[in-house]
Amino acid sequence: MELIVIRHGQSQGMLEDRHEGRADFDLSALGVEQAEKVARFIYQNYPLDRIYTSPLQRAYQTALQIADPLGIPIFESDALTERDNGKLSGMKRSDALENYPFPEEGRQYYDPFFGGESELEQRCRVERFLAELCDNPPARRIGLVSHASTINLLFRTFLNLPLNCPVYLSTAEGGIHFWHIHNRFQQIIFNNYQSHL
């Protein structure tokens, strides 16, 4: 099974320098352009057999651009949604820094995020999704459209890294990752590809 993992294009929330989380922002004008370029690159080089997306609009709108020229349906999955960042959701970053500063002692991966979801809870839903996909692959080449933190946890799960691992996978707006899962090995073809943009 081949996985093409895609981060959504720029959202209106990113443009306004807001914490996103579960706040449901549309793509910005640049985000729509990025999604179109992602779709063109995938259509020309790695046409998908199936696509899953976070139900949040910034991801769904990106998935729609990809799915339409391929003529494939879109499957929404809550497992691919962004981390629930509780009170920070939709808040301007400057206001968040003032009202909810990062604790000096840091935050453990099992601590909920300002009344929202912990990294541990997010990892569990992501890991379950990937495990079920690998156990019963519905197609040969599958696209996953998601968010930066979720893609990071998909990557850690893909590599069987521990829950409290400090490794972080960078992924740009419209960035593409290509992973191959075989019954005898797992292979990273490329990560955070951006030349199409």
JOFENMO-V457232 format. One record per residue. N is the residue number from 1. RES is the residue in one letter. SS is DSSP state (a for helix, b for strand, c for the rest). PHI is phi in degrees with one decimal (999 if undefined). OMEGA is omega in radians with two decimals (NA if undefined). Layout:
BEGIN
N | RES | SS | PHI | OMEGA
N | RES | SS | PHI | OMEGA
END
This chain:
BEGIN
1 | M | c | 999 | 3.07
2 | E | b | -107.9 | 3.11
3 | L | b | -114.2 | 3.00
4 | I | b | -105.6 | -3.04
5 | V | b | -102.2 | -2.97
6 | I | b | -125.9 | 2.97
7 | R | b | -87.5 | 3.14
8 | H | c | -59.0 | 3.07
9 | G | c | -73.0 | -3.13
10 | Q | c | -57.1 | 3.11
11 | S | b | -102.2 | 3.06
12 | Q | a | -61.5 | 3.11
13 | G | a | -63.2 | 3.10
14 | M | a | -64.7 | 3.14
15 | L | a | -61.5 | -3.13
16 | E | c | -90.4 | 3.13
17 | D | c | 57.1 | 3.13
18 | R | b | -111.1 | 2.92
19 | H | c | -68.8 | -3.09
20 | E | c | -95.3 | -3.09
21 | G | c | 57.1 | -3.12
22 | R | c | -88.1 | 3.04
23 | A | c | -62.6 | -2.93
24 | D | c | -99.5 | -3.13
25 | F | c | -87.7 | 2.99
26 | D | c | -76.1 | 2.99
27 | L | b | -68.0 | 2.98
28 | S | c | -77.1 | 3.08
29 | A | a | -59.9 | 3.08
30 | L | a | -65.1 | 3.12
31 | G | a | -61.1 | 3.08
32 | V | a | -63.6 | 3.12
33 | E | a | -63.1 | 3.10
34 | Q | a | -62.2 | 3.14
35 | A | a | -62.7 | 3.10
36 | E | a | -63.6 | 3.14
37 | K | a | -70.0 | 3.05
38 | V | a | -60.0 | -3.11
39 | A | a | -60.2 | -3.14
40 | R | a | -63.2 | -3.14
41 | F | a | -62.1 | -3.12
42 | I | a | -67.5 | -3.14
43 | Y | a | -59.2 | -3.07
44 | Q | a | -80.2 | -3.00
45 | N | a | -116.5 | -3.06
46 | Y | c | -139.0 | -3.11
47 | P | c | -58.9 | -3.05
48 | L | c | -87.3 | 3.01
49 | D | c | -93.8 | -3.10
50 | R | b | -156.1 | 3.13
51 | I | b | -138.0 | 3.05
52 | Y | b | -115.6 | 3.13
53 | T | b | -143.7 | 2.88
54 | S | c | -61.6 | 3.13
55 | P | c | -75.6 | 3.12
56 | L | c | -65.4 | -2.96
57 | Q | a | -56.2 | -3.11
58 | R | a | -62.3 | 3.08
59 | A | a | -81.9 | -3.11
60 | Y | a | -61.0 | 3.14
61 | Q | a | -64.8 | 3.06
62 | T | a | -67.1 | 3.13
63 | A | a | -61.5 | -3.13
64 | L | a | -62.7 | 3.10
65 | Q | a | -61.7 | -3.12
66 | I | a | -76.0 | -3.02
67 | A | a | -72.3 | -3.03
68 | D | a | -56.3 | -3.12
69 | P | a | -67.4 | 3.13
70 | L | a | -86.3 | -3.13
71 | G | c | 67.3 | -3.14
72 | I | c | -114.7 | 3.11
73 | P | c | -74.5 | 3.10
74 | I | b | -106.4 | 3.08
75 | F | b | -108.8 | 3.13
76 | E | b | -86.2 | 3.09
77 | S | c | -140.5 | 3.07
78 | D | a | -62.8 | 3.14
79 | A | a | -63.0 | -3.09
80 | L | a | -93.4 | -3.11
81 | T | c | -71.9 | 3.13
82 | E | c | -69.8 | 3.06
83 | R | c | -61.1 | 3.04
84 | D | c | -74.8 | -3.10
85 | N | c | -98.3 | 2.96
86 | G | a | 56.0 | -3.04
87 | K | a | -64.3 | -3.12
88 | L | a | -79.2 | -3.04
89 | S | c | -55.5 | 3.11
90 | G | c | 81.2 | -3.07
91 | M | c | -80.0 | 3.05
92 | K | b | -60.5 | -3.08
93 | R | a | -61.9 | 3.12
94 | S | a | -64.1 | 3.10
95 | D | a | -67.7 | -3.14
96 | A | a | -63.9 | 3.12
97 | L | a | -61.8 | -3.13
98 | E | a | -76.8 | -3.04
99 | N | a | -89.2 | -3.09
100 | Y | c | -135.5 | -3.11
101 | P | c | -63.8 | 3.10
102 | F | c | -64.2 | -3.11
103 | P | c | -61.3 | -3.11
104 | E | c | -57.7 | -3.12
105 | E | c | -80.1 | -3.12
106 | G | c | 84.2 | -3.13
107 | R | c | -131.9 | 3.10
108 | Q | c | -78.1 | -3.10
109 | Y | c | -64.3 | 3.13
110 | Y | c | -98.7 | 3.12
111 | D | c | -82.8 | 3.06
112 | P | c | -60.9 | -3.05
113 | F | c | -93.3 | 3.12
114 | F | c | 48.1 | 3.12
115 | G | c | 85.4 | 3.14
116 | G | c | -101.0 | -2.99
117 | E | c | -114.5 | 3.04
118 | S | c | -82.9 | 3.07
119 | E | a | -63.2 | 3.10
120 | L | a | -62.2 | 3.13
121 | E | a | -63.7 | 3.11
122 | Q | a | -64.9 | 3.14
123 | R | a | -60.7 | -3.14
124 | C | a | -61.7 | -3.12
125 | R | a | -69.8 | 3.11
126 | V | a | -66.8 | -3.11
127 | E | a | -65.2 | 3.11
128 | R | a | -63.1 | 3.12
129 | F | a | -57.7 | -3.10
130 | L | a | -67.1 | 3.12
131 | A | a | -62.2 | 3.13
132 | E | a | -65.8 | 3.12
133 | L | a | -64.5 | -3.14
134 | C | a | -71.0 | 3.14
135 | D | a | -71.1 | -3.12
136 | N | c | -136.6 | -3.10
137 | P | c | -60.4 | -3.11
138 | P | c | -82.7 | -3.11
139 | A | c | -164.1 | -3.12
140 | R | c | -79.8 | -3.13
141 | R | b | -123.1 | -3.01
142 | I | b | -120.6 | 3.05
143 | G | b | -98.9 | 3.06
144 | L | b | -124.3 | 3.12
145 | V | b | -107.0 | -3.01
146 | S | b | -150.5 | -3.00
147 | H | c | -120.0 | -3.02
148 | A | a | -55.0 | -3.07
149 | S | a | -67.2 | 3.14
150 | T | a | -69.7 | 3.10
151 | I | a | -63.3 | 3.09
152 | N | a | -59.0 | -3.14
153 | L | a | -74.6 | 3.01
154 | L | a | -60.3 | 3.13
155 | F | a | -63.1 | 3.11
156 | R | a | -62.4 | 3.11
157 | T | a | -65.3 | 3.13
158 | F | a | -56.2 | -3.12
159 | L | c | -93.0 | -3.11
160 | N | c | 56.1 | 3.11
161 | L | c | -81.6 | -3.09
162 | P | c | -67.8 | -3.08
163 | L | c | -60.7 | -3.08
164 | N | c | -97.2 | -3.10
165 | C | c | -69.2 | 3.14
166 | P | c | -85.2 | -3.13
167 | V | c | -74.8 | -3.12
168 | Y | c | -125.6 | 3.12
169 | L | c | -95.1 | 3.07
170 | S | c | -73.3 | 3.07
171 | T | c | -147.9 | -3.09
172 | A | c | -80.2 | 3.01
173 | E | c | -59.2 | -3.10
174 | G | c | 76.9 | 3.10
175 | G | c | -70.5 | -3.07
176 | I | b | -122.5 | 3.08
177 | H | b | -122.3 | -3.12
178 | F | b | -126.4 | -3.12
179 | W | b | -122.7 | 3.14
180 | H | b | -116.0 | 3.12
181 | I | b | -116.7 | 3.13
182 | H | c | -118.7 | -3.13
183 | N | c | -68.7 | 3.12
184 | R | c | -113.0 | -3.11
185 | F | c | -159.3 | 3.02
186 | Q | b | -126.7 | -3.00
187 | Q | b | -132.4 | 3.00
188 | I | b | -94.6 | 3.10
189 | I | b | -82.0 | 2.99
190 | F | b | -160.3 | 3.11
191 | N | b | -130.9 | 3.03
192 | N | b | 53.3 | 3.09
193 | Y | b | -68.0 | -3.08
194 | Q | c | -134.4 | -3.05
195 | S | c | -62.3 | 3.11
196 | H | c | -68.5 | -3.09
197 | L | c | -87.3 | NA
END
